Structure formats: structure tokens, C-alpha cells
Amino acid sequence: NTADQLTLLSKTGAKLVKPDDDILAVVNYYLLNPKGDQDGYTMLSPKQIVNPDASWPDLSDLVAKALQKAGSKGISPKVEGRICNTQRQGKCLAVLN
């Protein structure tokens, strides 16, 4: 599977992903489940799961725990610019200079 115009962020800065580079991406199961619409990302498949027998935390459980911990003050999500489309306006830390 391939994608283009990807940039990885690391402690040393932004790095353009080359076409022959392998990357490990973390996604929720929704994007891997072929029975759903996968938000249009049909290039992902359950066969690509690394270590499928491991016990991984469920994203919805993590969010629920964070909301419970925050109580009435709630949580305040913010745009960090770590994941972005460099073709769109807005904060993006993945822009190579």
C-alpha cells in the first residue's frame, strides 16, 4: 500500500517519507474493519495488524476514562499540528523548510 506527500515528525524534526520507505502507523480498528466504511481508507486491512494477538487499549475506553477523570471541567482537545495535510491552510508542524 502506498501514500504520497507524507511527512514524519521526530525529535530531530520533519522528514519526508520516500516512496520506498516502510512506516508503522497506529490507527483504530474502525479503519481496519472491512465491514465498515473505513472513512474511505480502503487501503488498510486487518492483515496489516502487527502482533494481532496482543492486547491493545481501546481508544473509546481511553477517552471515556479521560472524561471521567476530568469530571465537570471536561477536557479541552486542541490542534497540535502533528497530523495534517500540508495542502490545507492551518498550523502544521510537518512542513519541511
VONUKOL-233305 format. One record per residue: residue in one letter; x, y, z of N, C-alpha, C in turn. Coordinates in steps of 0.02 Angstrom, whole numbers, m for minus. Example, Ala and Ser with C-alpha at 12.3 -4.5 7.8 and 13.67 -1.06 7.14 Angstrom:
<recs>
<a <660 m284 390> <615 m225 390> <660 m165 390>>
<s <642 m112 354> <684 m53 357> <645 2 394>>
</recs>
This chain:
<recs>
<n <42 m59 0> <0 0 0> <44 62 0>>
<t <20 113 m33> <61 174 m39> <20 236 m23>>
<a <55 288 m8> <26 354 3> <79 404 m20>>
<d <56 465 m34> <106 515 m55> <99 577 m12>>
<q <149 620 m15> <153 682 22> <147 672 97>>
<l <183 621 123> <183 608 195> <247 635 225>>
<t <241 663 286> <298 687 323> <293 658 393>>
<l <348 630 418> <350 604 486> <384 656 531>>
<l <359 662 592> <389 707 641> <428 665 691>>
<s <488 689 708> <528 655 757> <562 707 801>>
<k <601 685 849> <637 731 892> <685 775 853>>
<t <707 750 796> <755 788 756> <721 831 702>>
<g <655 830 699> <619 872 652> <579 832 601>>
<a <556 867 550> <513 836 499> <556 799 448>>
<k <530 742 424> <565 701 374> <515 680 322>>
<l <530 695 259> <487 674 204> <491 598 197>>
<v <433 566 189> <431 493 179> <441 479 105>>
<k <492 439 90> <507 421 20> <462 364 m1>>
<p <449 357 m66> <404 304 m90> <423 234 m69>>
<d <488 219 m59> <508 151 m41> <518 142 35>>
<d <503 194 75> <509 188 148> <451 147 176>>
<d <465 108 227> <414 73 265> <400 113 328>>
<i <336 122 344> <318 156 406> <268 114 444>>
<l <268 122 509> <219 89 552> <170 142 575>>
<a <106 133 559> <55 182 577> <8 150 628>>
<v <m13 190 676> <m61 167 726> <m129 197 709>>
<v <m178 153 700> <m246 175 684> <m295 136 727>>
<n <m355 161 734> <m404 123 771> <m434 68 727>>
<y <m465 19 758> <m491 m39 721> <m543 m19 669>>
<y <m577 36 681> <m628 60 633> <m598 66 563>>
<l <m536 89 558> <m504 97 493> <m479 32 463>>
<l <m479 m22 503> <m457 m86 478> <m514 m135 465>>
<n <m573 m118 489> <m630 m163 484> <m664 m156 415>>
<p <m657 m206 372> <m686 m201 304> <m762 m201 303>>
<k <m794 m217 360> <m868 m215 363> <m894 m144 371>>
<g <m851 m96 389> <m870 m26 396> <m850 13 334>>
<d <m862 78 335> <m843 118 277> <m771 142 279>>
<q <m737 133 335> <m666 148 345> <m649 220 327>>
<d <m697 265 328> <m685 335 310> <m652 341 241>>
<g <m663 293 198> <m635 296 131> <m564 270 126>>
<y <m533 248 181> <m465 223 180> <m465 148 168>>
<t <m483 128 109> <m490 57 94> <m424 22 82>>
<m <m368 58 87> <m303 25 77> <m280 m10 140>>
<l <m316 m3 195> <m298 m36 257> <m336 m102 264>>
<s <m305 m151 295> <m336 m216 303> <m316 m247 369>>
<p <m359 m290 398> <m341 m324 460> <m276 m366 453>>
<k <m258 m385 393> <m197 m424 381> <m134 m383 397>>
<q <m142 m317 402> <m84 m274 414> <m72 m261 489>>
<i <m112 m291 532> <m104 m281 604> <m40 m315 627>>
<v <3 m276 660> <65 m303 688> <48 m334 755>>
<n <68 m395 766> <55 m430 828> <m20 m430 845>>
<p <m61 m461 803> <m133 m459 813> <m158 m493 876>>
<d <m118 m536 907> <m140 m571 967> <m127 m531 1031>>
<a <m93 m474 1025> <m79 m434 1084> <m142 m399 1108>>
<s <m142 m380 1170> <m199 m343 1199> <m184 m269 1195>>
<w <m222 m233 1154> <m212 m162 1143> <m268 m123 1177>>
<p <m253 m62 1203> <m307 m22 1233> <m356 1 1180>>
<d <m419 6 1199> <m471 29 1154> <m475 105 1160>>
<l <m473 140 1104> <m474 213 1103> <m535 241 1139>>
<s <m594 211 1129> <m654 236 1162> <m649 229 1238>>
<d <m616 176 1262> <m606 168 1334> <m559 222 1362>>
<l <m506 237 1324> <m459 289 1346> <m493 357 1350>>
<v <m535 373 1301> <m570 437 1301> <m620 439 1359>>
<a <m657 385 1370> <m705 382 1425> <m670 392 1492>>
<k <m613 360 1502> <m576 368 1564> <m552 440 1573>>
<a <m528 471 1519> <m506 540 1524> <m563 587 1541>>
<l <m622 574 1513> <m681 615 1529> <m702 606 1601>>
<q <m701 544 1625> <m719 531 1695> <m670 565 1742>>
<k <m606 561 1727> <m555 591 1769> <m561 667 1770>>
<a <m579 697 1713> <m585 770 1709> <m646 796 1746>>
<g <m697 754 1754> <m757 775 1789> <m793 831 1754>>
<s <m822 877 1794> <m863 931 1765> <m822 982 1726>>
<k <m757 986 1736> <m716 1034 1699> <m705 1011 1626>>
<g <m715 947 1613> <m710 920 1545> <m638 919 1520>>
<i <m630 901 1458> <m564 901 1426> <m564 953 1371>>
<s <m506 976 1353> <m500 1029 1303> <m453 1006 1247>>
<p <m480 970 1198> <m437 949 1143> <m412 1010 1104>>
<k <m353 1003 1075> <m325 1057 1035> <m290 1030 974>>
<v <m284 1072 924> <m248 1053 863> <m174 1064 877>>
<e <m135 1010 872> <m63 1015 886> <m22 1024 823>>
<g <m51 1006 765> <m13 1013 703> <32 954 688>>
<r <26 899 727> <68 841 714> <43 799 656>>
<i <m23 798 647> <m53 761 592> <m90 812 550>>
<c <m70 820 488> <m102 872 448> <m92 858 374>>
<n <m130 894 335> <m124 893 263> <m90 958 244>>
<t <m29 953 219> <10 1014 203> <m20 1053 145>>
<q <m70 1024 112> <m102 1060 57> <m159 1105 82>>
<r <m174 1101 147> <m227 1142 176> <m197 1195 221>>
<q <m233 1250 230> <m210 1303 275> <m218 1281 347>>
<g <m179 1311 390> <m184 1295 461> <m117 1274 488>>
<k <m112 1270 554> <m50 1251 586> <m29 1180 566>>
<c <34 1173 546> <60 1107 526> <134 1105 544>>
<l <151 1063 592> <220 1055 613> <260 1012 564>>
<a <226 982 517> <258 935 470> <282 969 406>>
<v <287 1034 406> <309 1069 345> <385 1069 344>>
<l <412 1044 290> <485 1044 281> <508 1112 255>>
<n <560 1139 286> <587 1204 263> <642 1193 212>>
</recs>
